[in-house]
Amino acid sequence: MYDNDQNKLRRFMRWMLVLLERLKAADVLLFASVLLAKLYLFNRFLGLPQMKMNGSDTAIETGAILLFCFWTLWLPARGRIVALILLNMLASFVLYADLIYYRYFQDLISVPVLLQLSQVGSLGGSIGTLLSYKDFILFADWLIIVPFGIYTVWYGRRDLKQANEYRKSAPAWRKAAVRIVLSAAVFYIGTTLVFTNVNYAKRTWGLGIFEGNWWNLSVYNVTGGLGFHGYDVYRYVKRNWLDAVAVTSEQSEAAKQWIEAKGDSRGALEQDGLFGAYEGSNVLMVQLEAFQNFMLNKSIGGQEITPNLNKLIGQSAYFSQFYHQTAQGRTSDADFTANCSMQPVANGSVFIQYAPHEFSCMPSILKDNGYGTSVFHAYEGGFWNRNTMYRNMRYDQFYSLKHFALDEKIGWALGDKSFFRQSMDVISEQDKPFYSFLITLSSHHPYTIPASEQKLELGELKGTMMGDYLQAAHYVDAALGELADRMKAEGLWDDTILVLYGDHDNSIKDWSLFETFLGKPLNELERQQILKQVPFIVHLPGDAHAGTYSQAGGQLDITPTVMHLLGISTADQYMIGMPLLTEQPLQGKQVVLRNGAFTDGKVYYMPSGDGIAGNGACWSVAGKKPADIQACLPQAEEAMQELTVSDQIVMGDLIAGFNERKASEARADAGNGSTTEAAALE
């Protein structure tokens, strides 16, 4: 009975093999149908309400499948069938891995993640909670195709030969021609289906997604599952190979000397009286979404817009000429510049493009000095590739949206009042000393605050985006007041350095709204200062060193400032910034913005579009009027050098090489010391 059943199964497989061989592209169509069904199920299993698979998505997925397999038509029947089975298995495994990874990290697997397998491995014991019995439908067809594939490999050649003996075989050239024509047709159809629909999305509802690359799921929403991974491979190759910055050994050495000179300058300040004055203090840093300087200490309708921050400014060191240094990476750039003291890249985001690279970042340095490190942001952990970047920055724990109860929905996610409250529930239980970094969200564009939280009387700004922005800022200010009260209640106010800074501008392009709010027309310098200036507030225990500091500073200076107060040397760290809070204000401190603009607090330089320094504009900060370009030109070359060196270090991953070389020299010195000691003993 068993032998009879086995023979029936073999005859059935032989019949299927011969049928697929004679029907030419039928196996490709069958493969495409099965894989399309799997992609549909994958989309449903993700459960993203705004990303359900529709007609254009189906067209894109179908096109991607055809591009994935068109080349198999070049192969003879037996090779084609085996290749399609292997492609099916590969795609099924990738979709399943994406599904598991998404459930933990709220993102899809990308090439940089695969190169950092420790992140995937960190799922550890959680893997069981991420599985669902329904997922295995993605592998249901394996019960048929795997045995069929094995049969095709072992018996396919003989069976096809026997079958072809009973019919006239076409000439080899005709078979090759048919294969070429079929594969070309499949490739054309696939290309048309994918790029017609993707290009439409890029021009309309998906505008800017490929330039920003802020979230893999946003790319998936345009390209589909297979298309995302194809684009991801292209993106990685382009960034890391085709467009990679080729840094020569001479440039690397020059960059090393330049940035080590910055370290020497910071080291010279370690004789300053404030170096180590707050050794062992906790650090709580808050990055404020789209918070700008122009609204501080201002009122509207008789109400202070930021009463809590205004009060805190009177008790803290407040830097009135402080600039954000972000580029296209926006919030992620602010995070990077503030914590790692390097310039962002001009295009894209360091978090997305260079997350695996090595940097000298505050959480890593503090961790090496006995601090616990944590970061809190009530949004999806995969957004801006934070899961990967924060692991590289060596945070002990990243508390993303999944760690919070969504009990106060405002704007994109959790309202800042609840965000601070739930974060402080964790922070108050942390071992000391700690570094906790909180990233707010409620004042994110387009500034949609519930009516119950709109407390300001806006007058003529009511119903405008500026009015909405001020309402959002007022709400965030109230949340900051509650945060300060909670810190005092928890006994943290007197042993914690509280740092607050704005991340970037508010994206409002209508200058008439600013002029209405400020009650005056604005010249080009005033517009640039409004656009680029954000708050930087450092509250020290006992309200020490409170006052307004007018020297120019930028986000690159935040980590050196905190390290200086804690007494942790950054002389041997690869950073660009300088400490701002010192007994004697720094002289000649220059703040370089990513677009090539710079200021030292006395002049403000605006570059021209042609890149020629002499064609830029130079302004007097005190006089708020144009100045002779010669007053700015000597510093223009220094500004460009900073941007060039930073790009070489960031894109070329030079810090990894610098540290390796430093360790090698230390080992050599230790070896020489041992030899010298041994010689002395002899």
ZAMARGU-4260 file (C-alpha; in steps of 0.2 Angstrom, whole numbers, plus 5000, padded with zeros to 4 digits):
<rodrens>
0) 5000/5000/5000 | 5014/5012/5005 | 5024/5008/4989 | 5008/5011/4978 | 5005/5028/4987
5) 5023/5033/4984 | 5022/5029/4966 | 5006/5039/4964 | 5014/5054/4972 | 5030/5052/4960
10) 5018/5051/4945 | 5009/5066/4951 | 5025/5076/4953 | 5032/5070/4936 | 5015/5075/4928
15) 5017/5093/4936 | 5035/5095/4931 | 5031/5090/4913 | 5016/5102/4913 | 5026/5117/4920
20) 5039/5113/4907 | 5027/5113/4892 | 5017/5128/4898 | 5033/5139/4899 | 5029/5154/4910
25) 5015/5146/4920 | 5027/5142/4934 | 5031/5161/4935 | 5013/5166/4935 | 5010/5153/4949
30) 5025/5160/4959 | 5018/5178/4957 | 5001/5173/4963 | 5007/5164/4978 | 5019/5178/4983
35) 5006/5192/4980 | 4994/5182/4992 | 5008/5182/5005 | 5012/5200/5003 | 4993/5204/5006
40) 4993/5193/5022 | 5009/5202/5028 | 5001/5219/5026 | 4986/5213/5036 | 4997/5205/5049
45) 5006/5222/5051 | 4989/5230/5055 | 4994/5247/5050 | 4977/5256/5048 | 4984/5270/5036
50) 4994/5258/5026 | 4981/5245/5020 | 4985/5237/5003 | 4975/5245/4990 | 4974/5244/4971
55) 4990/5254/4967 | 4999/5244/4981 | 4994/5228/4972 | 5000/5234/4956 | 5017/5239/4964
60) 5019/5223/4973 | 5015/5213/4957 | 5028/5223/4948 | 5041/5220/4961 | 5037/5201/4961
65) 5040/5201/4942 | 5056/5211/4944 | 5061/5199/4957 | 5059/5183/4946 | 5060/5189/4928
70) 5078/5182/4926 | 5072/5164/4930 | 5065/5164/4913 | 5082/5163/4906 | 5084/5146/4914
75) 5078/5129/4907 | 5062/5122/4915 | 5071/5112/4929 | 5082/5126/4934 | 5068/5139/4933
80) 5057/5129/4945 | 5071/5126/4958 | 5075/5145/4957 | 5057/5150/4960 | 5055/5138/4974
85) 5071/5146/4982 | 5065/5164/4979 | 5048/5159/4987 | 5057/5153/5002 | 5068/5168/5003
90) 5054/5180/5002 | 5043/5171/5015 | 5058/5171/5027 | 5061/5190/5024 | 5042/5194/5027
95) 5041/5183/5043 | 5057/5191/5049 | 5050/5209/5045 | 5034/5204/5055 | 5043/5198/5070
100) 5055/5213/5070 | 5041/5225/5068 | 5031/5219/5083 | 5046/5223/5094 | 5054/5238/5085
105) 5040/5245/5075 | 5050/5245/5060 | 5056/5234/5045 | 5073/5226/5044 | 5086/5235/5034
110) 5103/5232/5028 | 5112/5242/5043 | 5101/5232/5055 | 5107/5215/5047 | 5125/5222/5049
115) 5121/5224/5068 | 5114/5207/5072 | 5115/5211/5090 | 5100/5221/5089 | 5090/5207/5082
120) 5097/5195/5095 | 5092/5207/5109 | 5074/5200/5106 | 5080/5186/5117 | 5067/5179/5128
125) 5054/5191/5121 | 5053/5181/5104 | 5040/5169/5111 | 5028/5184/5114 | 5030/5190/5096
130) 5025/5174/5088 | 5007/5171/5082 | 5000/5154/5075 | 4992/5164/5060 | 5010/5169/5054
135) 5014/5151/5049 | 5001/5153/5034 | 5016/5162/5026 | 5024/5145/5025 | 5009/5134/5021
140) 5015/5131/5003 | 5031/5125/5009 | 5022/5108/5012 | 5021/5106/4993 | 5035/5116/4986
145) 5049/5109/4996 | 5046/5091/4992 | 5042/5096/4974 | 5059/5105/4974 | 5068/5090/4980
150) 5060/5079/4968 | 5064/5091/4954 | 5083/5091/4959 | 5084/5072/4960 | 5073/5066/4946
155) 5069/5081/4935 | 5082/5079/4923 | 5077/5060/4919 | 5059/5064/4919 | 5060/5079/4907
160) 5072/5069/4895 | 5060/5055/4894 | 5045/5066/4891 | 5054/5075/4877 | 5058/5059/4868
165) 5040/5057/4863 | 5039/5075/4855 | 5049/5084/4843 | 5060/5096/4852 | 5062/5114/4846
170) 5080/5120/4840 | 5090/5127/4855 | 5091/5144/4847 | 5072/5145/4846 | 5071/5140/4865
175) 5083/5154/4869 | 5074/5166/4859 | 5057/5162/4868 | 5066/5164/4885 | 5073/5181/4880
180) 5057/5187/4874 | 5047/5181/4889 | 5059/5188/4901 | 5060/5205/4893 | 5041/5206/4893
185) 5040/5201/4911 | 5054/5214/4915 | 5045/5228/4906 | 5028/5224/4914 | 5036/5224/4931
190) 5046/5240/4928 | 5030/5249/4922 | 5019/5243/4936 | 5032/5248/4950 | 5039/5265/4943
195) 5023/5272/4936 | 5014/5270/4953 | 5029/5275/4964 | 5033/5290/4953 | 5015/5296/4955
200) 5016/5294/4974 | 5033/5303/4974 | 5024/5318/4965 | 5009/5318/4976 | 5005/5311/4993
205) 5022/5303/4995 | 5032/5319/4992 | 5049/5320/5001 | 5048/5302/5008 | 5063/5296/4998
210) 5073/5312/5002 | 5069/5311/5021 | 5070/5293/5023 | 5064/5296/5041 | 5055/5279/5043
215) 5056/5263/5034 | 5037/5260/5036 | 5035/5277/5026 | 5045/5270/5012 | 5036/5253/5013
220) 5019/5263/5011 | 5025/5268/4994 | 5036/5254/4988 | 5027/5238/4996 | 5036/5224/5005
225) 5047/5217/4991 | 5050/5235/4984 | 5056/5241/5001 | 5070/5228/5002 | 5075/5232/4984
230) 5076/5250/4988 | 5084/5247/5004 | 5098/5237/4996 | 5100/5251/4983 | 5100/5265/4996
235) 5114/5256/5006 | 5125/5253/4991 | 5123/5271/4985 | 5127/5278/5002 | 5141/5267/5007
240) 5149/5263/4990 | 5143/5273/4975 | 5142/5290/4985 | 5154/5286/4999 | 5166/5300/5004
245) 5183/5293/4999 | 5195/5300/5013 | 5213/5299/5008 | 5226/5295/5022 | 5232/5313/5021
250) 5214/5319/5023 | 5211/5307/5038 | 5227/5313/5046 | 5223/5331/5044 | 5205/5328/5051
255) 5213/5319/5066 | 5224/5334/5069 | 5210/5346/5067 | 5198/5338/5079 | 5212/5334/5092
260) 5216/5352/5092 | 5198/5355/5097 | 5201/5343/5111 | 5217/5352/5117 | 5206/5368/5118
265) 5194/5359/5129 | 5208/5352/5139 | 5215/5369/5142 | 5199/5374/5150 | 5200/5361/5163
270) 5208/5373/5175 | 5192/5383/5175 | 5184/5384/5191 | 5167/5377/5185 | 5176/5361/5178
275) 5170/5347/5190 | 5160/5359/5201 | 5145/5347/5199 | 5154/5331/5199 | 5142/5316/5201
280) 5126/5326/5198 | 5112/5317/5189 | 5108/5324/5171 | 5091/5326/5164 | 5090/5334/5147
285) 5075/5338/5137 | 5074/5341/5119 | 5059/5353/5115 | 5050/5350/5098 | 5051/5365/5087
290) 5054/5377/5102 | 5061/5394/5097 | 5068/5409/5106 | 5057/5422/5099 | 5042/5418/5110
295) 5051/5417/5126 | 5047/5431/5139 | 5033/5437/5127 | 5014/5439/5130 | 4999/5439/5120
300) 4982/5445/5125 | 4989/5449/5142 | 4995/5431/5145 | 5013/5425/5146 | 5016/5412/5132
305) 5029/5403/5142 | 5027/5408/5160 | 5036/5392/5167 | 5051/5394/5156 | 5052/5412/5159
310) 5053/5409/5178 | 5066/5395/5175 | 5077/5407/5165 | 5078/5418/5180 | 5085/5403/5190
315) 5096/5396/5177 | 5110/5400/5164 | 5101/5405/5149 | 5110/5407/5132 | 5102/5421/5122
320) 5112/5418/5106 | 5110/5399/5104 | 5108/5391/5087 | 5101/5375/5081 | 5113/5367/5069
325) 5101/5354/5060 | 5099/5350/5042 | 5087/5338/5033 | 5087/5326/5048 | 5078/5339/5059
330) 5074/5331/5076 | 5086/5317/5073 | 5100/5330/5069 | 5096/5340/5085 | 5098/5324/5095
335) 5114/5319/5086 | 5122/5337/5087 | 5117/5339/5105 | 5123/5322/5111 | 5138/5318/5099
340) 5145/5336/5096 | 5147/5333/5077 | 5139/5342/5062 | 5125/5333/5054 | 5126/5328/5036
345) 5120/5340/5022 | 5108/5327/5015 | 5098/5315/5024 | 5100/5310/5042 | 5115/5303/5052
350) 5103/5292/5062 | 5097/5284/5045 | 5113/5284/5035 | 5127/5281/5047 | 5120/5274/5063
355) 5133/5259/5063 | 5147/5272/5063 | 5157/5276/5079 | 5155/5293/5088 | 5159/5301/5105
360) 5142/5303/5112 | 5136/5309/5129 | 5127/5293/5134 | 5142/5282/5130 | 5154/5293/5139
365) 5143/5295/5155 | 5141/5276/5154 | 5159/5274/5155 | 5159/5285/5170 | 5147/5275/5180
370) 5131/5283/5175 | 5115/5274/5170 | 5108/5280/5153 | 5090/5281/5147 | 5081/5289/5133
375) 5062/5293/5132 | 5052/5297/5117 | 5033/5293/5116 | 5033/5288/5097 | 5037/5273/5087
380) 5055/5267/5090 | 5059/5264/5072 | 5055/5282/5067 | 5072/5291/5063 | 5080/5273/5065
385) 5081/5277/5084 | 5082/5259/5089 | 5098/5256/5080 | 5106/5273/5083 | 5102/5272/5102
390) 5110/5255/5104 | 5126/5262/5095 | 5125/5277/5107 | 5125/5264/5122 | 5109/5269/5131
395) 5104/5256/5143 | 5086/5258/5139 | 5075/5266/5126 | 5057/5269/5131 | 5047/5272/5115
400) 5028/5273/5112 | 5026/5254/5117 | 5031/5258/5135 | 5019/5272/5138 | 5000/5271/5141
405) 4992/5282/5128 | 4980/5291/5141 | 4982/5309/5134 | 4982/5309/5115 | 4988/5325/5108
410) 4995/5328/5090 | 5006/5313/5084 | 5005/5303/5100 | 5005/5306/5119 | 5003/5323/5126
415) 5019/5330/5135 | 5011/5331/5152 | 5007/5313/5152 | 5024/5309/5144 | 5034/5319/5158
420) 5023/5311/5171 | 5026/5293/5165 | 5044/5296/5161 | 5047/5303/5179 | 5039/5287/5186
425) 5053/5278/5179 | 5067/5291/5182 | 5063/5293/5200 | 5067/5274/5202 | 5083/5274/5193
430) 5100/5272/5202 | 5110/5287/5204 | 5119/5295/5195 | 5109/5294/5179 | 5108/5303/5163
435) 5090/5303/5156 | 5086/5311/5139 | 5068/5316/5135 | 5061/5321/5118 | 5045/5330/5118
440) 5032/5329/5104 | 5016/5339/5107 | 5023/5355/5099 | 5026/5346/5082 | 5019/5353/5066
445) 5005/5356/5063 | 5002/5360/5081 | 4985/5352/5084 | 4981/5355/5103 | 4964/5350/5109
450) 4952/5365/5113 | 4953/5361/5131 | 4971/5365/5131 | 4970/5380/5121 | 4972/5393/5135
455) 4978/5409/5125 | 4968/5423/5119 | 4976/5425/5102 | 4967/5440/5094 | 4971/5442/5076
460) 4982/5426/5076 | 4967/5415/5080 | 4965/5402/5067 | 4982/5404/5060 | 4997/5392/5061
465) 5006/5404/5071 | 4992/5405/5083 | 4991/5386/5084 | 5010/5385/5087 | 5009/5397/5102
470) 4995/5387/5109 | 5005/5371/5108 | 5021/5380/5115 | 5010/5386/5130 | 5004/5368/5133
475) 5022/5362/5133 | 5027/5376/5144 | 5014/5370/5157 | 5020/5352/5155 | 5038/5358/5159
480) 5031/5367/5175 | 5024/5350/5180 | 5040/5342/5176 | 5050/5354/5187 | 5037/5352/5202
485) 5039/5333/5200 | 5058/5334/5201 | 5057/5344/5217 | 5044/5332/5224 | 5056/5317/5220
490) 5071/5326/5228 | 5080/5328/5211 | 5080/5346/5210 | 5095/5349/5221 | 5106/5335/5214
495) 5102/5336/5195 | 5108/5347/5181 | 5092/5351/5171 | 5096/5355/5152 | 5083/5361/5140
500) 5085/5366/5122 | 5075/5368/5106 | 5078/5356/5092 | 5074/5366/5076 | 5062/5380/5069
505) 5044/5378/5068 | 5042/5377/5049 | 5031/5392/5047 | 5035/5400/5031 | 5024/5416/5032
510) 5034/5430/5039 | 5019/5441/5040 | 5013/5430/5055 | 5030/5433/5064 | 5029/5452/5061
515) 5011/5452/5067 | 5016/5443/5083 | 5031/5454/5086 | 5023/5470/5080 | 5037/5476/5068
520) 5044/5472/5051 | 5059/5460/5050 | 5075/5462/5040 | 5085/5447/5034 | 5096/5446/5049
525) 5081/5446/5061 | 5073/5433/5051 | 5088/5422/5051 | 5090/5424/5070 | 5072/5419/5072
530) 5074/5404/5061 | 5090/5398/5069 | 5089/5403/5087 | 5082/5391/5100 | 5082/5391/5119
535) 5097/5383/5129 | 5094/5383/5147 | 5105/5375/5160 | 5098/5374/5178 | 5111/5370/5191
540) 5107/5364/5209 | 5104/5379/5221 | 5100/5390/5206 | 5119/5393/5204 | 5126/5404/5190
545) 5109/5410/5185 | 5109/5424/5172 | 5108/5428/5153 | 5124/5423/5143 | 5126/5432/5127
550) 5140/5423/5119 | 5136/5413/5104 | 5133/5394/5105 | 5126/5380/5096 | 5119/5362/5099
555) 5137/5355/5096 | 5142/5364/5112 | 5129/5355/5123 | 5139/5339/5127 | 5155/5348/5131
560) 5146/5360/5142 | 5138/5346/5153 | 5154/5336/5153 | 5164/5352/5159 | 5152/5354/5174
565) 5153/5336/5179 | 5172/5336/5178 | 5173/5323/5164 | 5187/5327/5152 | 5183/5328/5134
570) 5201/5332/5129 | 5203/5315/5121 | 5185/5314/5114 | 5182/5317/5096 | 5170/5332/5097
575) 5169/5349/5089 | 5160/5359/5102 | 5166/5369/5117 | 5159/5371/5135 | 5149/5387/5136
580) 5146/5388/5154 | 5164/5394/5161 | 5170/5407/5173 | 5176/5417/5159 | 5166/5418/5143
585) 5175/5410/5128 | 5182/5423/5116 | 5180/5422/5097 | 5168/5406/5099 | 5161/5403/5081
590) 5145/5394/5078 | 5144/5386/5061 | 5127/5381/5053 | 5125/5367/5041 | 5122/5378/5026
595) 5138/5387/5028 | 5132/5402/5038 | 5141/5406/5054 | 5141/5419/5068 | 5153/5423/5083
600) 5140/5434/5091 | 5147/5450/5083 | 5144/5446/5064 | 5132/5435/5056 | 5137/5428/5039
605) 5125/5421/5026 | 5132/5411/5011 | 5127/5414/4993 | 5119/5401/4982 | 5135/5400/4971
610) 5146/5394/4985 | 5158/5409/4983 | 5162/5416/5000 | 5164/5434/4994 | 5147/5434/4986
615) 5139/5430/5003 | 5131/5443/5015 | 5139/5449/5031 | 5129/5457/5045 | 5133/5467/5061
620) 5123/5458/5075 | 5123/5473/5087 | 5118/5485/5074 | 5107/5473/5065 | 5112/5480/5048
625) 5124/5474/5034 | 5142/5475/5036 | 5157/5475/5025 | 5160/5457/5018 | 5178/5458/5024
630) 5173/5457/5042 | 5166/5440/5039 | 5178/5432/5026 | 5192/5428/5037 | 5181/5416/5047
635) 5172/5409/5031 | 5186/5397/5027 | 5186/5391/5045 | 5168/5387/5044 | 5170/5377/5028
640) 5184/5368/5036 | 5173/5363/5050 | 5159/5356/5039 | 5172/5347/5028 | 5181/5339/5042
645) 5165/5334/5051 | 5158/5326/5035 | 5174/5316/5032 | 5174/5310/5050 | 5155/5306/5050
650) 5153/5298/5033 | 5170/5290/5033 | 5168/5282/5050 | 5185/5289/5055 | 5183/5289/5074
655) 5183/5270/5073 | 5200/5271/5065 | 5206/5285/5077 | 5201/5275/5092 | 5209/5259/5085
660) 5225/5269/5082 | 5225/5276/5099 | 5223/5259/5107 | 5237/5252/5096 | 5248/5266/5102
665) 5244/5263/5120 | 5248/5245/5119 | 5264/5249/5110 | 5268/5262/5124 | 5264/5249/5137
670) 5275/5236/5129 | 5289/5249/5128 | 5287/5253/5146 | 5288/5234/5151 | 5304/5232/5141
675) 5312/5247/5149 | 5307/5241/5166 | 5314/5224/5163 | 5330/5232/5157 | 5331/5242/5172
680) 5329/5227/5183 | 5343/5218/5174
</rodrens>
